[in-house]
Every structure is written in structure tokens, then in C-alpha cells.
Amino acid sequence: MTKIMTPAERAVCALTLGQPDEIPTFELEFQLSEEFFGYELSDPRFSSQIFPTLSPKEVERAAYDLADKYARVYGTATACDIGGAALSGDPEKDARPGLDYAIIPIYSPWWNDVKHPVTVAFRKRLREHFGNTRLFGGHGDGTFAIPSGSDMYGFAYRIADEPEEVLAQAERMAQNAIEANKRQKEAGLDVALLCSDYCYNSGPFLSPAMFDEYITPFLAKICKAGREDGLYIIKHTDGNIMPILDSLVAAGPHALHSIDPMAGVDIREVKRMYGDRVALCGNVHCAALQTGTDEEVRESAEYCLKYGGEGGGYIFATSNVPFKGMPPERYAMILDIWKEHRKY
């Protein structure tokens, strides 16, 4: 009899190139919690105005309440299943089950402080809800990303005029990320989500040779240190990664995200090339989710599940995130398709 895995076990199996009993799912962020469940994944008590006025007991209560929201959104419970916590007032939304993510994205300014009272209380409450059935993930990158429009010329001039200083800065950024990731692991995170974007739809913002000088070695250091600290590493970048795909794989993450179809990246081809070396996450077409037909959405989701999931080593996700403005019914649709096809 096939063992029924927990979502965390499925994610670990996929990230280590195995084939779990089901294809897991997650997103780097979920920006539609209000549309789906009636409330944002935030709490006004953590504002800079209110937080300093809270007593220790009030801090713990706020952390617990936020953790209850996370459990509601990212687990499988309805609002009533967790004691009516964070009821929206909308019976339909309150009755909707959670998203069933294998990796829960947690972005908090306190996670680098292992002993911060919010970190301690939030982590404790989440583990009460989930035990070890989910992985917790947080931002962990420390490499150069595409500069903003106002900074692009300055960055280019610095590479031309001060290459040693740019390399020294890259080293400092990587070391800072390594130390931050170590603290996050101590605070209870399992996955480092490396979210520096490198590519436009036309290709990377640096030539492949320059990428290998200014980014690849430092990305490799972050991946190596994270692995040694017991973290799983998921490297995200949108855009056309094909010119730097060799370098991304060589840097040593457990998985690549987002395998962007809007930039012409085909998950079937990436799987053929590197499916034995790196896991893949994503590839469900975000533009189709936003403005395409239902048929286009279904075709994209089923394509990813078929060719990404083949042989294991795949986590189902969009090619970016379920962002504000995306029709919530479209994201609900691909979750239903995932549920139809997730079993191996």
C-alpha cells in the first residue's frame, strides 16, 4: 500500500527529486486572502504606532491571532474548524476550506530575531496548528537583482568603473543573507525563498558571462550555506532564464521557480534538460489567469501537471504569484484542476 504523505513530506520528496504520492502546491505569496477568505494576512496591532504600546500578553495574543489566520488560509480548515477565529462575516467565505499549501510563505521583520516575542509566539501557535505537516518559508536572497529604472545606469557605470567594489558588495550581500538565513532556520523556517529577479522576457539583465562573474558565485555560496544549515532552497526569478539556466542549476538550489511561460520558458524542455538535477516549481500562465479564457487556463495548468509532474521533482504553482487584481475564481479554478490531477 502506498504511504499517504503529509504536505511537508510531499514537498521534501519533490524538492529532493523524488516522486511523492501527490504533487504538492504552494505560492511565494498569496495576495488574494481578502477575496477568498474575507481578511488580509496582517494585523493592525503590528503597526509602528500600536505595537510599542502593547503589553507582553497583548503581543502574544496578536501573534496567536495572526497565526490563526495563517492556519486558516494555508491549511485545509474552514473558519469554524479553528474555533471561529478570524471569521469574515461572509458565510460562503467562512465555509471555504484553506489552500492546502505544502510550504507556507511567512514574511515578517521579526524572523531574523530568534528570541523576538512575536517570533516565539507566532511559531509556537503555527506549530500547534500544523505540527510538522507543513514547511515554513521566508525570503533569503542576497544577490543583485534587476535594478530599478532610476538605478540601472548607475549600476552599469559601477560595473564598468568599479568592478572590484561591485564584487566586494556582492560578497557582503551574500554573507548577510547567509547569516540571516541561519537565524531564520533557528527561528523555525525550513525553506529559503531566494527572490531576486534576474530576467526580462527577453533574457537576463546581465550577459551570461557577467552573470557568472557578479551573481553565480554568490548565489552558489548562499545555496551551499543554506543546505549545510538544513534549509531547502528555492530560487525564484521571472523572465527568460534559458541563457543562464546552466548557471542557475550549477549554483545548487533544490528548485527553480517560476519557469515563466510568458517569457517562452517551457517546463517540458527545462524538465528534459535538468529534471535529474533540480526540482521545478510553477509555470501556470499568470497572464492567462488574468485575461485569458477558461480553456487557456485549464490547458496551462494541465500542461504543467503533466510535464512538470512527470517522474516527480515538481511543485505546482503559478508563474509568479496569485496577485491583487487576478480574478479569484481563476485561481480557484487551477486549484480545482490541481486537485483533479495531483495524484500519481
VOGU-3710 file (C-alpha; in Angstrom, 3 decimals, decimal comma):
1> mtkimtpaer> 0,000/0,000/0,000  1,290/3,475/-0,909  2,063/5,579/2,143  -0,097/8,693/2,450  2,312/11,582/2,918  1,842/14,862/4,704  2,114/18,031/2,611  5,551/18,667/4,133  6,722/15,177/3,187  5,457/15,710/-0,355
11> avcaltlgqp> 7,360/18,968/-0,642  10,583/17,464/0,709  10,213/14,491/-1,629  9,674/16,767/-4,623  12,495/19,140/-3,653  14,874/16,189/-3,437  13,787/14,945/-6,888  11,568/12,157/-5,630  8,021/11,284/-6,621  5,587/11,755/-3,735
21> deiptfelef> 2,119/10,246/-3,582  0,684/13,568/-4,788  2,031/16,700/-6,440  2,235/19,390/-3,721  1,387/23,053/-4,192  2,431/26,417/-2,785  2,956/30,040/-3,830  5,675/32,550/-2,996  2,899/34,843/-1,818  -0,879/34,681/-1,733
31> qlseeffgye> -2,312/38,153/-2,260  -5,975/37,158/-2,549  -6,732/36,246/1,070  -9,321/39,017/1,399  -11,058/37,935/-1,801  -11,001/34,251/-0,783  -11,418/34,389/2,981  -12,542/37,903/3,902  -9,403/39,314/5,532  -5,801/40,200/4,848
41> lsdprfssqi> -2,877/38,259/6,326  -1,930/41,143/8,558  -2,891/42,705/11,885  -3,101/46,430/12,689  -1,647/45,735/16,118  1,745/45,220/14,470  1,825/48,772/13,105  4,641/51,042/14,270  2,088/53,159/16,105  0,305/50,418/18,035
51> fptlspkeve> 2,929/47,720/18,611  5,098/49,695/21,088  2,046/50,228/23,301  1,204/46,530/23,699  1,843/44,559/26,854  3,658/41,177/26,577  0,324/39,400/26,878  -1,187/41,565/24,157  1,808/40,880/21,888  1,309/37,150/22,353
61> raaydladky> -2,416/37,454/21,647  -1,785/39,406/18,438  0,800/36,842/17,303  -1,605/33,992/18,048  -4,429/35,684/16,149  -2,221/36,227/13,097  -1,042/32,597/13,248  -4,699/31,514/13,334  -5,275/33,459/10,122  -2,267/31,777/8,505
71> arvygtatac> -3,542/28,369/9,578  -6,963/29,149/8,156  -5,644/30,369/4,790  -2,798/27,916/4,172  -4,136/24,759/5,797  -7,328/22,873/4,979  -9,598/24,152/7,751  -12,684/26,314/7,453  -13,060/29,299/9,762  -15,239/27,307/12,142
81> diggaalsgd> -12,740/24,446/12,226  -10,290/26,668/14,075  -12,712/27,892/16,676  -14,290/30,593/14,564  -11,022/32,547/14,545  -10,922/35,452/12,105  -14,479/34,945/10,881  -15,111/37,208/7,919  -18,841/37,585/8,390  -19,433/36,088/4,939
91> pekdarpgld> -20,840/32,546/5,372  -19,588/31,431/1,952  -16,034/32,609/2,621  -16,041/31,253/6,168  -17,036/27,818/4,851  -14,357/27,724/2,134  -11,520/25,327/3,065  -7,939/26,578/3,124  -5,455/26,329/0,281  -3,592/23,213/1,479
101> yaiipiyspw> -0,111/24,565/0,737  2,832/22,315/1,457  5,100/25,345/2,030  3,677/28,303/3,942  5,267/31,637/2,960  5,995/33,766/6,047  7,389/37,246/5,616  7,981/39,017/8,907  10,509/41,612/10,055  10,964/39,598/13,235
111> wndvkhpvtv> 12,044/36,228/11,834  15,737/37,149/11,921  15,385/37,727/15,663  15,012/34,219/17,056  14,030/35,445/20,521  11,642/38,228/19,498  8,324/37,685/21,340  6,344/37,779/18,089  8,632/35,155/16,522  8,346/32,886/19,541
121> afrkrlrehf> 4,565/33,180/19,891  3,777/33,051/16,182  5,982/29,997/15,615  4,560/28,238/18,674  0,976/28,814/17,568  1,609/27,732/13,973  3,228/24,515/15,139  0,215/23,895/17,366  -1,930/24,065/14,239  0,324/22,136/11,853
131> gntrlfgghg> 2,900/20,188/13,838  5,428/19,132/11,209  2,889/18,683/8,417  3,916/21,903/6,614  7,209/23,576/5,752  7,649/27,261/6,587  9,411/29,502/4,072  10,787/33,030/4,062  12,823/35,391/1,892  16,519/34,555/1,822
141> dgtfaipsgs> 18,221/36,093/-1,206  21,313/38,276/-1,169  22,267/38,651/-4,822  21,941/41,541/-7,240  18,538/41,793/-8,900  17,386/43,825/-11,885  17,979/47,438/-10,817  15,096/49,882/-10,903  14,882/52,158/-13,919  16,430/55,036/-11,988
151> dmygfayria> 19,339/52,842/-10,816  20,106/50,911/-13,999  22,593/53,390/-15,483  24,358/53,806/-12,156  24,739/50,044/-11,768  26,120/49,723/-15,297  28,617/52,538/-14,691  29,735/50,937/-11,421  30,416/47,614/-13,123  32,465/49,446/-15,773
161> depeevlaqa> 34,293/51,823/-13,425  34,450/49,998/-10,066  34,202/46,240/-10,717  36,174/45,337/-7,577  33,810/47,338/-5,375  30,775/45,754/-7,038  32,245/42,310/-6,336  33,004/43,321/-2,743  29,411/44,467/-2,334  28,167/41,175/-3,795
171> ermaqnaiea> 30,258/39,310/-1,220  28,876/41,414/1,646  25,308/40,888/0,449  25,810/37,133/0,216  27,333/36,904/3,692  24,485/38,961/5,149  21,971/36,629/3,515  23,798/33,561/4,817  23,709/34,895/8,383  20,056/35,950/8,080
181> nkrqkeagld> 19,083/32,546/6,712  20,896/30,842/9,574  18,881/32,913/12,067  15,664/32,155/10,219  16,409/28,444/10,381  16,944/28,770/14,139  13,615/30,609/14,338  11,779/27,704/12,722  11,866/28,277/8,961  12,516/25,329/6,659
191> vallcsdycy> 12,778/26,888/3,197  14,768/29,874/1,926  12,906/31,547/-0,925  15,513/33,393/-2,980  13,511/36,066/-4,774  15,963/38,337/-6,612  14,719/38,667/-10,189  17,350/38,436/-12,926  15,474/38,294/-16,201  13,197/40,203/-18,523
201> nsgpflspam> 11,036/38,365/-21,016  13,876/38,873/-23,493  16,583/37,460/-21,239  18,791/38,266/-18,217  19,702/41,847/-17,287  23,381/40,848/-17,382  25,078/38,897/-20,129  25,702/35,238/-19,215  29,428/35,971/-18,774  28,762/38,920/-16,477
211> fdeyitpfla> 26,103/36,912/-14,626  28,734/34,279/-13,895  31,040/36,954/-12,531  28,689/39,084/-10,444  25,917/36,684/-9,394  26,562/32,954/-9,861  29,405/32,571/-7,309  27,464/34,442/-4,640  24,230/32,609/-5,328  26,193/29,366/-5,023
221> kickagredg> 27,569/30,439/-1,626  24,062/31,197/-0,348  22,721/27,865/-1,634  25,638/25,885/-0,199  25,438/27,523/3,228  21,665/27,142/3,349  21,893/23,452/2,521  24,536/22,991/5,215  22,229/24,704/7,710  19,409/22,313/6,827
231> lyiikhtdgn> 17,337/24,645/4,658  15,668/23,776/1,387  16,495/26,381/-1,264  14,029/27,563/-3,910  15,453/30,067/-6,373  12,868/32,363/-7,974  13,279/34,548/-10,996  10,726/35,538/-13,603  11,532/36,029/-17,255  13,564/34,153/-19,832
241> impildslva> 16,086/32,171/-17,802  17,252/29,993/-20,687  20,536/31,900/-21,373  21,561/31,483/-17,693  19,831/28,197/-16,915  23,129/26,304/-16,711  24,407/28,810/-14,141  21,234/28,725/-12,042  21,354/24,941/-11,823  25,100/24,940/-11,126
251> agphalhsid> 24,565/27,296/-8,171  22,878/24,420/-6,366  19,314/25,317/-5,324  16,923/22,486/-4,624  14,361/24,005/-7,003  13,791/26,710/-9,589  10,693/28,905/-9,668  8,826/30,286/-11,734  9,635/28,676/-15,145  7,893/31,613/-16,814
261> pmagvdirev> 5,760/30,730/-19,867  5,167/34,427/-20,605  8,890/34,573/-21,442  8,708/31,433/-23,561  10,145/29,082/-20,915  8,682/25,606/-21,455  8,569/23,410/-18,366  8,694/20,302/-20,542  12,007/21,421/-22,063  13,523/22,522/-18,743
271> krmygdrval> 12,486/19,189/-17,238  14,120/17,346/-20,133  17,340/19,284/-19,708  17,717/19,348/-15,932  14,979/17,295/-14,321  17,562/14,955/-12,821  19,430/17,834/-11,124  16,895/20,387/-9,912  13,224/20,401/-8,957  10,815/22,778/-10,667
281> cgnvhcaalq> 8,015/24,981/-9,317  5,432/26,967/-11,218  4,778/27,570/-14,940  0,982/28,094/-14,725  0,470/31,064/-17,038  -0,316/34,192/-14,978  -1,363/36,252/-17,991  -3,904/33,576/-18,891  -5,158/33,633/-15,313  -5,590/37,387/-15,592
291> tgtdeevres> -7,041/37,874/-19,074  -7,187/34,527/-20,901  -10,071/32,161/-21,464  -11,027/29,342/-19,133  -9,787/26,922/-21,789  -6,360/28,591/-21,851  -6,144/28,454/-18,063  -7,048/24,781/-17,973  -4,623/23,958/-20,782  -1,764/25,702/-18,953
301> aeyclkygge> -2,490/24,068/-15,590  -2,866/20,584/-17,067  0,303/21,003/-19,140  2,290/21,858/-16,008  0,886/18,948/-14,039  1,584/16,529/-16,877  5,077/17,589/-17,899  6,312/19,198/-14,702  4,983/16,410/-12,552  6,298/13,585/-14,714
311> gggyifatsn> 8,566/11,419/-12,571  8,384/13,720/-9,527  10,511/16,739/-8,676  7,697/19,243/-9,216  5,612/21,609/-7,071  2,505/23,086/-8,671  2,361/26,897/-8,680  1,663/29,919/-10,827  4,396/31,572/-12,877  4,510/34,454/-10,397
321> vpfkgmpper> 2,018/34,720/-7,525  -1,779/34,972/-7,175  -1,582/38,768/-7,243  -4,049/41,507/-6,366  -6,345/42,035/-9,322  -6,236/38,423/-10,509  -9,827/37,152/-10,673  -10,109/34,922/-7,589  -12,320/32,478/-9,438  -9,458/31,847/-11,867
331> yamildiwke> -7,084/30,884/-9,062  -9,831/28,722/-7,541  -10,116/27,067/-10,942  -6,469/25,994/-11,106  -6,650/24,705/-7,532  -9,569/22,532/-8,614  -7,557/21,312/-11,620  -4,634/20,539/-9,300  -6,951/18,508/-7,075  -8,188/16,584/-10,128
341> hrky> -4,681/15,653/-11,315  -2,372/15,762/-8,290  -2,286/12,035/-7,516  0,438/9,944/-9,133
//
